[in-house]
């Protein structure tokens, strides 16, 4: 039995996960593989994001624990296959942090966070294989909007960026015009993609996380539309029977009500 004082240690958690994966452990945990755990890893990441957005410290603590469990399970599976252990994971990230922070762990000096970012990209470039693209380290499995912003941050780190935000906003107007002028559906879809990519660039320059901003907009829409449905139930009318102008008036009422809340 694991000692109670070890429950707060990485070693203790490692022992628990190993026990779960043991021949006489948990049948569900024993049958998991890297592939079967992928959906849970993604789900736990999103639950951590939700806890951050909710501003709930205790919820965040629990969700970070669930995410850590996924990391420990992957490390345990790798250990069983003779590939690496959780200590190797910790050692790798520790070495990486020290290498990429010479202004903290070495004798380098920096004037601000912007210079830290420039140095960070230069150090990452040193770590890449010869001929490897700057963009190769951006996971293609990321949501498309986040992937756009991540790529744009990478190339901006080597100076491939607009000088002024206003120039990018002008580009937004240009992309909208190109959508309107598209000769067919395929070209329209391409131009629409260019518009989203440009909007991601604007958000990056304004220090806005596009995924977070869009999730927030989705939530606002959900709240306002739910308000409209509730009002219609109380007034004993069908939302679908209202004219567009009536629906729009109710939408404005919902915006004001949800804002007041």
C-alpha positions in Angstrom: 0.0 0.0 0.0 1.3 3.4 -0.9 2.3 5.5 2.0 0.0 8.5 2.6 2.9 11.0 2.6 3.9 9.9 -0.9 0.5 10.8 -2.4 1.8 14.3 -3.2 4.9 13.2 -5.0 5.6 12.4 -8.7 7.1 9.1 -7.5 3.9 8.2 -5.7 1.8 8.9 -8.8 4.2 6.9 -10.9 3.8 3.9 -8.5 0.0 4.2 -8.7 -0.1 4.3 -12.5 2.3 1.3 -12.7 0.1 -0.6 -10.3 -3.0 0.2 -12.4 -1.1 -1.2 -15.5 0.2 -4.3 -13.7 -1.0 -7.8 -14.7 -3.3 -7.8 -11.7 -4.2 -4.1 -12.0 -7.2 -2.4 -13.6 -8.5 -4.1 -16.8 -9.4 -0.8 -18.4 -6.0 0.8 -17.7 -4.1 -2.3 -18.8 -5.7 -2.4 -22.2 -4.9 1.3 -23.1 -2.4 2.2 -25.7 -0.9 5.5 -27.0 -3.5 5.5 -29.7 -6.5 4.6 -27.5 -5.6 7.4 -25.1 -5.5 10.2 -27.7 -9.1 11.2 -27.4 -8.8 11.5 -23.6 -5.6 13.6 -23.8 -7.4 16.0 -26.1 -10.5 16.1 -23.9 -8.5 16.8 -20.8 -6.7 19.7 -22.5 -10.0 21.3 -23.3 -11.3 20.7 -19.8 -8.2 22.5 -18.4 -8.9 25.4 -20.8 -12.5 25.5 -19.6 -11.4 25.7 -16.0 -9.0 28.6 -16.9 -11.8 30.4 -18.6 -14.2 29.9 -15.7 -11.6 31.3 -13.3 -12.1 28.4 -10.9 -8.9 27.5 -9.0 -10.1 24.3 -7.5 -11.6 23.1 -10.7 -8.3 23.9 -12.5 -6.4 22.0 -9.8 -8.5 18.9 -10.5 -8.3 19.2 -14.3 -4.6 19.6 -14.2 -4.4 16.4 -12.3 -6.5 14.6 -14.9 -4.2 16.0 -17.6 -1.1 14.8 -15.6 -2.6 11.4 -15.4 -2.7 11.2 -19.2 1.0 12.2 -19.3 1.8 9.5 -16.7 -0.1 6.8 -18.6 1.8 7.6 -21.8 5.1 7.6 -19.9 4.2 4.3 -18.3 3.3 2.7 -21.6 6.6 3.9 -23.1 8.5 2.5 -20.0 6.9 -0.9 -20.5 8.0 -0.8 -24.1 11.6 0.0 -23.1 11.5 3.5 -24.7 11.7 6.0 -21.8 10.4 6.8 -18.3 8.7 9.8 -16.7 12.1 10.9 -15.3 13.4 11.1 -18.9 10.4 13.4 -19.7 11.2 15.6 -16.8 14.9 15.6 -17.6 14.3 16.6 -21.2 12.0 19.5 -20.4 14.4 20.7 -17.6 17.4 20.7 -20.0 15.3 22.5 -22.7 14.2 25.2 -20.2 17.8 25.8 -19.1 19.1 25.9 -22.7 16.4 28.3 -23.8 16.8 30.7 -20.8 20.5 31.6 -20.9 19.5 35.0 -19.5 18.3 33.2 -16.3 20.7 30.3 -16.0 23.7 31.7 -17.9 25.4 35.0 -18.3 23.3 36.5 -21.1 21.3 39.7 -20.6 18.0 40.8 -22.2 16.2 44.1 -22.0 12.6 42.9 -22.3 10.2 40.1 -23.1 10.4 40.8 -26.9 14.1 40.1 -26.9 13.5 36.9 -24.9 11.1 35.8 -27.7 13.7 36.6 -30.4 16.4 34.6 -28.5 14.0 31.8 -27.9 13.4 31.4 -31.7 17.1 31.5 -32.4 17.8 28.8 -29.8 15.0 26.6 -31.2 16.6 27.0 -34.6 19.8 25.6 -33.3 18.0 22.6 -32.0 16.4 21.8 -35.4 17.8 19.2 -37.8 19.6 20.7 -40.8 17.1 21.5 -43.5 14.1 21.2 -41.2 11.4 23.9 -41.7 10.8 26.5 -39.1 7.1 25.4 -39.2 7.7 21.7 -38.9 7.4 21.8 -35.1 3.8 23.2 -35.2 1.5 20.2 -34.6 -0.8 19.9 -37.6 -3.4 18.3 -35.3 -4.1 21.7 -33.7 -7.4 23.4 -34.4 -7.1 25.3 -37.6 -7.3 28.8 -36.2 -4.8 28.0 -33.4 -2.5 26.4 -36.0 -2.7 29.6 -38.1 -1.7 31.8 -35.2 1.1 29.4 -34.1 2.6 29.4 -37.6 2.4 33.2 -37.8 4.1 33.6 -34.5 7.0 31.3 -35.7 7.6 33.3 -38.9 7.2 36.6 -37.1 10.1 35.5 -34.9 12.4 35.7 -37.9 11.0 39.0 -39.1 8.5 37.8 -41.7 5.6 40.0 -40.4 3.7 43.2 -41.3 5.1 46.4 -39.9 1.8 47.8 -38.7 -1.5 46.2 -37.6 -3.3 48.7 -39.9 -1.7 47.0 -42.9 -3.1 43.6 -41.9 -6.6 45.2 -41.4 -6.4 46.6 -44.9 -5.6 43.1 -46.0 -8.8 41.9 -44.4 -10.8 44.3 -46.5 -8.9 43.0 -49.6 -9.8 39.4 -48.7 -13.5 40.3 -48.3 -13.5 41.9 -51.7 -11.9 38.8 -53.2 -14.6 36.6 -51.7 -17.2 38.8 -53.3 -15.4 38.5 -56.7 -14.9 34.8 -56.6 -16.1 33.1 -59.8 -17.1 29.8 -58.3 -17.6 27.9 -55.0 -14.1 26.5 -54.9 -12.4 29.8 -55.3 -14.8 31.4 -52.8 -13.8 28.7 -50.2 -10.1 29.5 -50.9 -10.6 33.2 -50.4 -12.6 32.6 -47.3 -9.7 30.6 -45.9 -7.4 33.5 -46.7 -9.7 35.8 -44.9 -9.7 33.6 -41.7 -5.9 33.3 -41.9 -5.6 37.1 -42.1 -8.0 37.6 -39.2 -5.8 35.1 -37.2 -2.9 37.4 -38.0 -4.7 40.5 -36.8 -5.6 38.7 -33.6 -2.0 37.7 -33.0 -0.8 41.3 -33.4 -3.5 42.5 -31.0 -2.4 39.8 -28.5 -5.8 38.0 -28.8 -5.9 34.3 -28.7 -8.2 33.5 -31.5 -9.5 30.1 -30.2 -10.3 31.7 -26.8 -12.0 34.7 -28.5 -14.1 32.5 -30.7 -15.1 30.2 -27.8 -16.2 33.3 -25.9 -18.2 34.5 -28.9 -19.8 31.0 -29.2 -20.8 31.1 -25.5 -22.3 34.6 -25.8 -24.3 33.5 -28.8 -25.5 30.4 -26.8 -26.6 32.5 -23.8 -28.4 35.1 -26.0 -30.2 32.6 -28.1 -31.2 30.6 -25.0 -32.6 33.9 -23.6 -34.7 34.3 -26.8 -36.1 30.8 -26.5 -37.0 31.3 -22.9 -38.7 34.6 -23.6 -40.7 33.0 -26.4 -41.8 30.2 -24.0 -42.9 32.7 -21.4 -44.9 34.7 -24.1 -46.3 31.4 -25.5 -45.1 32.2 -29.0 -42.9 30.1 -31.4 -39.6 31.6 -32.2 -39.8 30.3 -35.7 -43.1 32.1 -36.3 -41.6 35.5 -35.7 -40.5 37.7 -38.6 -36.8 38.4 -39.0 -37.3 41.9 -37.7 -39.1 40.6 -34.6 -36.4 38.0 -34.1 -33.7 40.7 -34.4 -35.5 42.9 -31.9 -35.6 40.0 -29.5 -31.9 39.4 -30.2 -31.1 43.0 -29.2 -33.2 42.5 -26.0 -31.2 39.3 -25.3 -27.9 41.2 -25.8 -28.9 43.8 -23.3 -30.2 41.3 -20.8 -27.2 39.1 -21.0 -24.9 42.1 -20.7 -26.7 43.3 -17.6 -26.2 39.9 -16.0 
